[in-house]
Amino acid sequence: MDNSLSESEFLGTERIGKILFRIAPPVMLAQLIQALYNIVDSFFVGKYSDNALTALTVIFPIQLVIIAFAVGTGVGVNTYMASKFAQDREEDAQNAAGTGTVLAVITWAIFALISAIFMRIYVNASANVPAAVEYAVTYGKIVCIGSLGAFLEGNWTKVHQAHGNMKLPMIAQIIGAVVNIILDPILIFGIGFVPEMGVAGAAYATIAGQFVSAAITGIKGFRKPPNHKKMPHYVRRIYRYGYPSILMQALYTVYIMALNMILAGFSDSAVTVLGLYYKMQSFFFIPLLGLQTCIIPVLSYNFTQTNYARCKRTMRDSFIISMAFMVVGIICFVFFPNQIIGIFSQNQEVHTIGEIAFPIIGSSFISAVFSLILPVFFQAIGSGRASMFLSLTRQIFCLLPSFWLFSRLGLNYAWLAFPVSETLAGAIGLFLYFRQTKIWGI
């Protein structure tokens, strides 16, 4: 039997707990390194300038757009490949992988062009201090125009994961992050013959790490694209599976942009606090985000095999594991906000805002388990509308209006929007999930 098929059949026969503990740790380790990179990146930039730290916060949503399209398209490739392996249709799976590479290049080109044209307009709406604006424009243009490596790596990583190979993507992301971390202080501050580049140096370090990761995953992840006449067939199916993930991440970007604009009406320090929260959140959300990635092929394979009981067990185990880890995040954000913020900034205004914001937001972490994992469940079983609805409910219908309304009462009240929106979205997601399991008769 083909190795790729035996790897996929593993998803349908082995114990759910064993599957998750086999494929999740490499993904989580890679995400841990990425989270540490984000923290170290912000640490060095914060040492360079408070305005530079604000600039990274302003550009963070744009970087999430890159992730949305790069990883979202890759998720579509991954999910489609897993379903084809379940049907013993190897050629279709490999053609989809080749199509994903073409889509990565085209999407990068469009994104780079739009970013170059509209970057300053976006930055002017999100920051007030002139120095922060200039830093953000410089950093944003470099990381967006140079993001080809991120788009390619996003596709090739998912090709490997569709085959059950979590180790190579992990190695690639770790090496890329290490390259980034090493280059950060060298390029930002200037060491030896390397001149001081400031924020531009941080941007060049970022894209260098992305290209290294892409090169490693591309060695065995690249697949020859199918004939151009066949390609539209695969494009439609890739985006059928991938658009919920793209939408979820894109909505994440939209609401952070909107929140930044609301917070800019108070101060640039408030914008910085939100950015620091999301940097640290990625660290504590690693188990949850890792499970999001890992359960997609498991759910997709078993759903295709009509093994609905295994789908339910996968979700049950994912909920339990995620909640256990999220308790750690709650403790840190509720009881140690100043210590966390102090890693990056000594600005008193940032500390004053953060010591109120972090505990309030941290109280939403348990609800976030359900509001984040359930859209992935519906995406994996091909119910894109339900996945999209839950994402819209969490990020647009709930968070943005409530954040704006609470902000009318004052900055300290605005943070209440996070626990309110996570709880409501999680409750709706559970209702839809139990309705689906009832339809399955389990």
Disulfide bonds with the S-S distance in Angstrom:
none
